[in-house]
């Protein structure tokens, strides 16, 4: 029994001291970390638990032993407050369980108070050959149920989160789970099953002392995250053990001279040990910074490579899509234009009398059909031109020596009938001198100028449209200028800035006057004139004051 008592005494002192050592050691590796702070509190409560249990066991005073027995169970209850908060910070779940923290604090404090001030947990102390053993009260089952629930909940959270963490984080959780599994298992056996159900309370020490496994594995899990492994652990442990031995040697001194020189030796060793630990910490942190810098460099290079590959794939995909768009446009151009052109061809044959005489009423209907088909061909051409311009395709082919006057007269002939219907004039004013030739695509240029003159006719109800031609020098270059002026509805000044950049969009006044407009004519006109190396702009004094369009083309 004396040997058992001695082993118990040494174990209690060494393990409780080591609990405190682990707590402060982890805390000072990073004092600002919440994890390290709560781990220190875990170590303090486990130290108190082991110390109080040991003192209560060796006490011979019934009152003191009973108080220490109650305090031991109260300490276990209050221990779960820092244990819970340690777990949520360790697992990065601070915001997940909003109200559970309140429950843990309330239940732990309630168990602590009930354990200290009532007989529900410990009602008496039984003095045996193994020391004073607590006799549990009627509240033991409720107490163990709540403690078991808290322990299992925290352990389960670690197990669940384990599968969602990266590999380095999984390794930390593995260390924690090993330590906590050993601790909980031994406590269930030696502090619950044997004393409560088997009535064998003599081996409670094994359950208490198993806390060292929990703290040791958890401390290593924390430190492994911040440092490079076990080197600092071994260094601090070695320094601590030698310091304890030297301190014991100082206490065991028999003369004043021995006290003095051994005390000086102890102080000198503590100072040198502190320098050694600090140098190891600096070395490890320096290596950690190098490793982080290397990992960042590797990660940066990897990201650059990945970005290059993504950009390369995106470029190939864009090329593929661009080719697909081109093929689609060409197919659309063929499949839409071909039947419409055939329809116009058959109408020409009908009106030419190849199929016999056409009755008057049928002829009028077919004329309307011809106008609608021609309009549809124009719409298809405009839409295809827009697509080609937006894809950057070159659809304007410039030719030398183009005379602009025949193009204008051809346009006026096509629009003259509509002008007469509206009872407005449409006239061409040309200078007396011969006009210079220009470099142009006659077909596309006709489309552009037609859009401007056609708009003038559509949006003019009184007066008419005048087309003027003149050649002038602008700087050192000769320009051919076409001015198309109408007396129609005019354009607001705020709309002039975006007049040629809006696609499928028209002014509110224009929508009221001509409801079937498409809002693409001016955009196409601008693109065509731009492709001719020319310039186009509009001027207007405002609503109902007419509009003047200016087109400048380089002289050939």
C-alpha positions in Angstrom: 0.0 0.0 0.0 2.9 2.3 0.8 4.3 1.8 -2.7 0.9 2.4 -4.3 0.6 5.6 -2.2 4.0 6.8 -3.3 3.3 6.1 -7.0 0.0 7.9 -6.7 1.6 10.8 -5.1 4.4 11.1 -7.7 1.9 10.6 -10.5 -0.5 13.3 -9.2 2.4 15.8 -8.8 4.1 15.1 -12.1 0.9 14.8 -14.3 -0.8 17.9 -12.7 2.4 19.9 -13.2 2.7 18.7 -16.7 -0.9 19.8 -17.4 0.0 23.3 -16.4 3.2 23.2 -18.4 1.4 22.1 -21.6 -1.2 24.8 -21.1 1.3 27.7 -20.7 3.6 26.3 -23.4 0.8 26.2 -26.0 -0.5 29.6 -24.8 2.9 31.4 -25.2 3.4 30.0 -28.8 0.6 32.3 -29.8 -1.0 34.4 -27.1 -3.5 36.1 -29.5 -5.0 32.8 -30.7 -8.4 32.0 -29.2 -7.6 28.3 -29.5 -4.4 28.7 -27.5 -6.2 30.8 -24.9 -9.0 28.2 -24.3 -6.5 25.4 -24.3 -4.8 27.1 -21.4 -8.1 27.2 -19.5 -8.6 23.5 -20.3 -5.2 22.7 -18.8 -5.9 24.8 -15.7 -9.2 23.0 -15.0 -7.7 19.6 -15.6 -4.9 20.5 -13.2 -7.4 21.6 -10.6 -9.4 18.4 -11.1 -6.4 16.1 -10.6 -5.1 18.1 -7.7 -8.5 18.3 -5.9 -9.2 14.6 -6.4 -5.7 13.7 -5.0 -6.1 16.0 -2.0 -9.6 14.8 -1.3 -8.4 11.2 -1.5 -5.5 11.6 1.0 -7.5 13.8 3.3 -8.4 12.4 6.8 -10.9 15.1 7.7 -14.4 14.2 6.8 -15.6 17.8 6.2 -12.5 18.7 4.1 -12.7 15.5 2.1 -16.4 15.9 1.4 -15.9 19.5 0.2 -13.0 18.4 -2.1 -15.0 15.5 -3.4 -17.9 17.9 -4.4 -15.4 20.4 -5.8 -13.9 17.7 -8.0 -17.2 16.9 -9.7 -18.0 20.7 -9.9 -14.6 21.3 -11.6 -15.4 18.6 -14.2 -18.8 20.3 -14.9 -17.2 23.8 -15.3 -14.4 22.3 -17.5 -16.9 21.9 -20.4 -17.3 25.7 -20.9 -13.8 26.2 -22.2 -13.8 22.8 -23.8 -16.9 23.8 -25.9 -15.5 27.1 -27.0 -12.1 25.5 -27.7 -13.9 23.1 -30.0 -15.8 25.7 -32.0 -12.7 27.8 -32.6 -10.6 24.7 -33.4 -13.3 23.7 -36.0 -14.0 27.3 -37.2 -17.7 27.0 -36.3 -18.0 30.2 -34.2 -21.2 31.3 -36.0 -22.8 27.9 -36.5 -24.4 27.0 -33.1 -25.7 30.4 -31.9 -27.6 29.2 -28.8 -25.7 26.0 -27.9 -23.0 28.1 -26.2 -25.7 29.5 -23.8 -26.9 26.0 -23.1 -23.4 24.7 -22.3 -22.6 27.6 -20.0 -26.0 27.4 -18.2 -25.9 23.6 -17.8 -22.2 23.5 -16.7 -22.7 26.3 -14.1 -25.9 24.6 -12.8 -24.0 21.3 -12.4 -21.2 23.1 -10.7 -23.5 24.8 -8.2 -25.5 21.6 -7.6 -22.3 19.7 -7.1 -20.8 22.2 -4.6 -23.9 23.2 -2.6 -26.1 20.0 -2.6 -25.7 16.3 -1.9 -27.1 15.3 -5.3 -23.7 14.4 -6.7 -21.5 13.6 -3.7 -23.4 12.9 -0.5 -20.6 11.5 1.6 -17.0 10.3 1.6 -16.1 6.7 2.5 -12.7 6.2 4.1 -11.1 3.0 2.8 -7.6 1.6 2.6 -7.3 3.3 -0.9 -8.2 6.7 0.7 -11.3 8.7 0.8 -13.8 7.6 -1.9 -16.8 9.7 -2.9 -20.3 8.2 -2.3 -22.5 9.5 -5.1 -26.0 10.9 -4.6 -29.2 10.5 -6.4 -28.3 13.1 -9.1 -25.4 11.0 -10.4 -27.3 9.7 -13.5 -28.5 13.1 -14.6 -25.0 14.5 -14.0 -23.3 11.8 -16.1 -26.0 12.0 -18.8 -25.4 15.7 -19.3 -21.6 15.3 -19.2 -21.7 12.4 -21.6 -24.0 14.4 -24.0 -21.6 17.4 -24.0 -18.5 15.1 -24.5 -20.2 13.1 -27.3 -21.5 16.3 -29.0 -18.1 17.9 -29.1 -16.4 14.6 -30.2 -19.1 14.1 -33.0 -18.5 17.6 -34.3 -14.8 16.8 -34.7 -15.6 13.5 -36.5 -18.1 15.2 -38.9 -15.8 18.1 -39.7 -12.9 15.8 -40.3 -14.2 14.8 -43.7 -14.7 18.4 -44.8 -11.2 19.6 -44.0 -8.1 19.6 -46.2 -5.4 17.0 -45.4 -3.2 19.1 -43.1 -6.3 20.0 -41.1 -7.4 16.4 -41.0 -4.1 15.4 -39.4 -4.8 17.9 -36.6 -8.2 16.5 -35.9 -6.7 13.0 -35.9 -4.4 13.9 -33.1 -7.2 15.5 -31.1 -9.6 12.5 -31.6 -6.9 10.0 -30.5 -6.3 12.0 -27.3 -9.9 12.6 -26.5 -10.9 9.0 -27.3 -8.4 7.6 -24.8 -9.4 10.2 -22.2 -13.2 9.6 -22.5 -12.8 5.8 -22.7 -10.7 5.6 -19.5 -13.0 8.0 -17.7 -16.1 5.9 -18.6 -14.4 2.8 -17.3 -12.6 4.0 -14.2 -14.8 7.0 -13.1 -18.3 5.8 -14.2 -18.7 2.1 -14.9 -16.4 0.6 -12.2 -17.4 2.9 -9.3 -21.1 3.4 -10.2 -22.2 0.0 -11.6 -19.5 -2.4 -10.3 -19.0 -0.7 -7.0 -15.2 -0.7 -7.5 -14.1 2.9 -6.8 -10.4 2.2 -6.0 -9.0 2.8 -9.5 -10.3 6.3 -10.2 -6.8 7.6 -10.6 -6.4 6.0 -14.0 -9.4 8.0 -15.3 -8.1 11.2 -13.9 -4.5 10.8 -15.1 -5.6 9.9 -18.6 -6.2 13.6 -19.1 -2.5 13.8 -20.0 -3.3 11.9 -23.2 -6.0 14.4 -24.1 -3.8 17.4 -23.4 -0.7 16.0 -25.0 -2.3 15.0 -28.3 -4.3 18.2 -28.5 -1.3 20.4 -27.7 0.7 18.6 -30.5 -2.3 19.2 -32.9 -2.3 22.9 -32.1 1.5 23.3 -32.3 1.8 21.3 -35.4 -0.4 23.9 -37.1 1.8 26.8 -36.0 5.3 25.3 -36.0 7.3 22.6 -37.8 6.8 19.6 -35.5 8.0 18.2 -32.3 11.5 19.8 -32.1 10.2 22.7 -29.9 8.3 20.2 -27.8 11.4 18.1 -27.1 13.5 21.1 -26.4 11.1 22.6 -23.9 10.5 19.2 -22.2 14.2 18.6 -21.8 14.8 22.1 -20.3 11.8 21.6 -18.0 12.9 18.2 -16.7 16.4 19.4 -16.0 15.1 22.5 -14.3 12.9 20.4 -12.0 15.7 18.1 -11.1 18.0 21.1 -10.3 15.3 22.7 -8.3 14.8 19.5 -6.3 18.5 19.4 -5.8 18.5 22.9 -4.4 15.6 22.1 -2.0 17.6 19.0 -0.8 20.7 21.1 0.0 21.9 20.7 3.6 24.2 23.7 4.0 23.9 27.4 3.2 26.8 27.1 0.8 25.1 24.4 -1.1 21.9 26.5 -1.3 23.8 29.4 -2.7 25.9 27.7 -5.4 23.1 25.3 -6.4 20.7 28.2 -6.5 23.0 30.1 -8.8 23.5 27.1 -11.0 19.7 26.7 -11.2 19.1 30.3 -12.1 21.9 30.2 -14.7 20.4 27.1 -16.3 16.9 28.6 -16.4 18.3 31.7 -18.2 20.3 29.6 -20.6 17.4 27.3 -21.2 15.2 30.2 -21.9 17.7 31.5 -24.5 17.8 28.0 -26.0 14.0 27.7 -26.3 13.8 31.2 -27.8 16.5 30.5 -30.4 14.7 27.3 -31.4 11.4 29.2 -31.7 13.1 31.8 -33.9 14.7 29.1 -36.1 11.4 27.3 -36.5 9.5 30.5 -37.3 12.2 31.5 -39.8 11.9 28.1 -41.5 8.1 28.5 -41.5 8.3 31.8 -43.2 10.7 30.3 -45.8 8.3 27.5 -46.4 5.3 29.8 -46.7 7.2 32.0 -49.1 8.2 28.9 -51.2 4.6 27.7 -51.1 3.3 31.1 -52.2 5.9 31.1 -55.1 4.9 27.7 -56.2 1.2 28.6 -55.9 1.8 31.8 -57.8 3.5 29.9 -60.6 0.8 27.3 -60.7 -1.9 29.9 -60.9 0.0 31.6 -63.8 0.2 28.3 -65.6 -3.4 27.5 -65.0 -4.4 31.0 -66.1 -2.3 30.6 -69.3 -4.0 27.3 -70.0 -7.4 28.7 -69.4 -6.7 31.7 -71.7 -5.3 29.4 -74.3 -8.4 27.2 -74.2 -10.7 30.3 -74.2 -8.8 31.7 -77.3 -9.3 28.5 -79.2 -13.0 28.4 -78.1 -13.5 32.0 -79.3 -11.9 31.1 -82.6 -14.2 28.2 -83.0 -17.2 30.2 -82.1 -16.1 33.0 -84.5 -15.9 30.4 -87.3 -19.3 29.0 -86.3 -20.8 32.5 -86.4 -19.3 33.1 -89.8 -20.6 29.8 -91.1 -24.0 30.6 -89.7 -24.2 34.0 -91.3 -23.1 32.6 -94.7 -25.8 29.8 -94.4 -28.4 32.4 -93.3 -27.5 34.7 -96.2 -27.9 31.8 -98.6 -31.1 30.3 -97.2 -32.9 33.6 -96.8 -31.8 35.5 -99.9 -32.3 32.6 -102.3 -36.0 32.1 -101.9 -36.8 35.8 -101.7 -34.8 36.5 -104.9 -36.7 33.6 -106.6 -40.0 35.2 -105.5 -39.0 38.5 -107.1 -37.9 36.7 -110.3 -41.2 34.9 -110.6 -43.1 38.2 -110.1 -41.1 39.8 -112.9 -42.0 36.9 -115.2 -45.7 37.3 -114.2 -45.7 41.0 -114.9 -43.8 40.4 -118.2 -46.8 38.3 -119.4 -45.0 35.0 -119.7 -47.9 33.3 -117.9 -50.5 35.2 -119.8 -52.5 38.4 -119.1 -52.8 39.3 -115.4 -56.2 40.5 -114.2 -56.3 44.0 -112.8 -57.2 43.0 -109.2 -54.7 40.2 -109.1 -52.1 42.6 -110.5 -52.7 45.1 -107.7 -52.3 42.3 -105.1 -49.2 41.0 -106.7 -47.7 44.6 -106.8 -48.3 44.8 -103.0 -46.7 41.3 -102.7 -43.7 42.5 -104.7 -43.2 45.6 -102.5 -43.4 43.5 -99.3 -40.9 41.0 -100.7 -38.5 43.8 -101.7 -38.8 45.3 -98.2 -38.1 41.9 -96.7 -35.0 41.4 -98.9 -33.8 44.8 -97.7 -34.4 43.8 -94.0 -32.5 40.5 -94.5 -29.6 42.4 -96.2 -29.5 45.0 -93.3 -29.4 42.3 -90.6 -26.7 40.4 -92.4 -24.7 43.5 -92.8 -25.0 44.3 -89.1 -23.7 40.8 -88.2 -20.8 41.2 -90.6 -19.8 44.5 -89.2 -20.0 43.3 -85.6 -17.9 40.3 -86.5 -15.3 42.6 -88.1 -15.8 41.2 -91.6 -14.9 43.4 -94.5 -18.1 43.7 -96.6 -17.3 47.1 -98.3 -15.1 46.7 -101.4 -13.9 50.1 -102.7 -13.5 50.8 -106.4 -11.8 53.7 -108.1 -13.5 56.4 -110.2 -17.1 56.2 -108.9 -19.4 59.1 -109.9 -21.8 59.9 -107.1 -24.5 61.7 -109.1 -25.9 58.6 -110.9 -26.2 56.9 -107.6 -28.2 59.8 -106.2 -30.5 60.0 -109.2 -31.2 56.3 -108.9 -32.2 56.7 -105.3 -34.5 59.7 -106.0 -36.3 57.6 -108.7 -37.0 54.9 -106.2 -38.3 57.3 -103.6 -40.1 59.8 -105.8 -43.4 57.9 -105.8 -43.5 58.0 -102.0 -42.7 61.7 -101.9 -45.5 62.5 -104.4 -47.9 60.4 -102.3 -47.0 62.6 -99.2 -47.1 65.8 -101.4 -43.6 66.8 -100.5 -40.7 67.8 -102.8 -37.6 65.7 -103.4 -34.9 67.6 -105.3 -31.2 67.4 -106.1 -29.0 70.5 -106.2 -25.6 70.1 -107.8 -22.9 72.7 -108.4 -22.2 74.1 -111.9 -18.7 72.7 -112.0 -18.1 69.0 -112.5 -17.8 67.0 -109.3 -14.7 64.9 -108.6 -14.9 61.2 -108.6 -14.6 59.1 -105.3 -13.4 55.7 -104.3 -16.5 53.7 -103.2 -18.5 50.5 -103.2 -21.5 51.7 -105.3 -23.9 49.1 -103.9 -23.2 49.7 -100.2 -22.9 53.5 -100.6 -26.3 53.5 -102.3 -27.7 51.6 -99.2 -26.2 54.2 -96.8 -27.4 57.3 -98.7 -30.9 55.7 -99.3 -31.3 55.2 -95.6 -30.8 58.9 -95.0 -33.0 60.2 -97.8 -35.7 57.6 -97.1 -35.8 58.7 -93.4 -36.1 62.3 -94.6 -39.1 61.4 -96.7 -40.7 59.3 -94.0 -40.4 61.9 -91.2 -41.4 65.0 -93.2 -45.0 65.9 -93.5 -44.7 69.4 -95.0 -42.0 70.9 -97.2 -39.6 68.3 -98.5 -36.0 66.9 -98.8 -33.1 68.6 -100.6 -29.9 66.8 -101.6 -26.9 69.1 -102.3 -23.5 68.2 -103.6 -20.2 70.1 -103.4 -16.5 69.6 -103.4 -14.3 71.5 -100.9 -10.8 71.5 -99.4 -10.6 70.4 -95.8 -7.0 71.1 -94.7 -4.7 69.7 -97.4 -7.3 67.1 -98.6 -10.2 67.4 -101.1 -13.5 66.1 -99.9 -16.8 65.4 -101.7 -19.7 66.4 -99.4 -23.3 65.3 -99.7 -25.8 67.3 -97.7 -29.3 65.9 -97.1 -31.6 68.5 -95.6 -35.3 67.9 -94.7 -38.0 70.1 -93.1 -39.4 67.3 -91.0 -39.7 66.5 -87.3 -36.1 67.3 -86.3 -33.9 65.6 -83.7 -33.5 66.6 -80.0 -29.9 67.7 -79.2 -29.5 65.1 -76.5 -30.2 62.4 -79.1 -27.7 63.6 -81.7 -24.7 62.3 -79.7 -25.8 58.7 -79.9 -27.7 58.8 -83.2 -25.4 56.5 -85.1 -24.5 54.1 -82.2 -27.9 52.8 -81.2 -29.0 49.5 -82.8 -32.7 48.6 -82.9 -33.5 51.8 -81.0 -35.3 55.0 -82.2 -36.5 58.2 -80.7 -39.9 58.4 -79.1 -41.2 61.0 -81.7 -40.0 58.8 -84.6 -41.9 55.8 -83.1 -45.1 57.8 -83.1 -44.7 59.0 -86.7 -43.5 55.7 -88.3 -44.4 52.7 -86.1 -42.8 50.0 -88.3 -39.3 51.4 -88.4 -36.5 49.0 -87.3 -33.9 51.4 -85.9 -31.0 49.9 -87.8 -30.7 52.2 -90.9 -28.5 54.9 -89.3 -26.2 52.4 -87.6 -25.6 50.6 -90.9 -25.1 53.9 -92.7 -22.5 55.0 -90.2 -20.6 51.7 -90.6 -20.7 51.9 -94.4 -19.4 55.5 -94.5 -16.7 54.6 -91.9 -15.6 51.7 -94.2 -15.4 54.3 -97.0 -12.9 56.3 -94.9 -15.5 59.0 -94.7 -17.4 60.9 -92.1 -21.1 61.4 -91.3 -22.9 63.6 -88.8 -26.3 65.3 -88.2 -27.3 68.8 -87.2 -30.8 69.9 -86.0 -32.2 73.0 -84.2 -34.5 70.8 -82.3 -38.0 69.3 -82.5 -40.0 70.2 -85.7 -37.1 72.3 -87.1 -35.8 69.8 -89.7 -32.5 67.9 -89.8 -29.4 68.2 -92.0 -27.2 65.1 -92.6 -23.6 65.6 -93.8 -21.6 62.9 -95.5 -18.0 63.5 -96.4 -16.1 61.1 -98.8 -12.5 61.3 -99.8 -11.8 62.4 -103.4 -10.2 59.7 -105.7 
